Every structure is written in C-alpha cells, then in structure tokens.
C-alpha cells in the first residue's frame, strides 16, 4: 500500500505523488520525550525523511509536567542534528 508523509491511506484513497514535504509536527529530538531515545535514531529518522522528499522538519517536543521544556537544550539538540 503506498504512503504519503508516513501515513497509510485508508481503503479507496489514492496517494498523491509528493515532490516535497514539510513535516510540521515531529518528535525528532532525542532523549526529550516519547520520541527517539538517542542521536542514532534521530539521524535515521532524518535519513528516512530525506528519502521521502521531506525538505523541512519542525521539531515539536512535548511540554508538560511529564516533559520539562528547556529551550536551551532544545536549541542545542537542533544544532547538533543539523
């Protein structure tokens, strides 16, 4: 079954050919929440996104009592992944 942006279409829905994609909601940063546990997994996720023609990814880590929001740490992790 074809996929578009990581989503499997429901029966009867045709997948479109996507030449570029922007992912606006991603748990790409390692070790912050329920996203990847380490950099290797983050890097593999980035490789997969590139192969799927994703051009940009917006990192959206959780911010809640369960997951502390630390802007400096988030900025540092983004810098390390670039």
N, C-alpha and C positions, 0 to 999 in steps of 0.2 A: 504494500500500500504506500503511495507517495506521501511525503511530508512537506509541509510548508512551515518554516520557522520553528521546527521542533514539535509541531502539533500534528497529530494524525487526524486527517479529516474524517468526518462521520460518513457512513454509507451514503452514496449518491452525491456527495460533494466533490467537485473537481478541484484538484490542487492547481494553483497557478504557477507558471514559470516565474521565479523571482530572480532578478538580476542583481539586486542589492537589498539588504535588510538592515534596519536599525532595531536593536533589541533595547526596549526602554524599561525593562524590569528584569534584572538579573542578579542572582546571588553568585557573583563571580569571585568575590574577595575571600581569600582563605582564612579559616580559623575564627570567623566573627560570629557566625550564627549557624543555621542549618544548611549552609552552602558547603563548598569544598573544604575538606579538612586541612589541605596543605597546598603549597605552590604548584607541585607537580599536577595535581588535579585541576587547579585553576588554569594552568598553561594548556593542559589537554582540552579543557572546555573552550579556551580561546582558539586553539587549532581547529577544533570541530566547527566553531562559529565561522572562522575564516573560510573553511571548506564549503560551508553553506551560504557563502556570499554575504555574511554579516559584515557591515562596514563600520558600525559603531555599537558600543555596548554601554548602557547606563548601569553603573553599579548601584544596587538598591538593597543594602544590608538592612536587616531588621533594626528597629529602635524601640525597645520596650523594657519593662522591668526585668525580663529574662535575658535581654541582649543589650548591653550598655552601648550607647552611641558615643564614639570617640572620634571627632572629626580629624584630629591629627593622625591617629592610627590609620583611619580610612585613606587619607591623603597619602600617607607613606606606602600603604599597600598598593594603591593605584600606581604610584610612581615606580614601584618595584616590578609591577606587571607590564609596564609599557615597554 
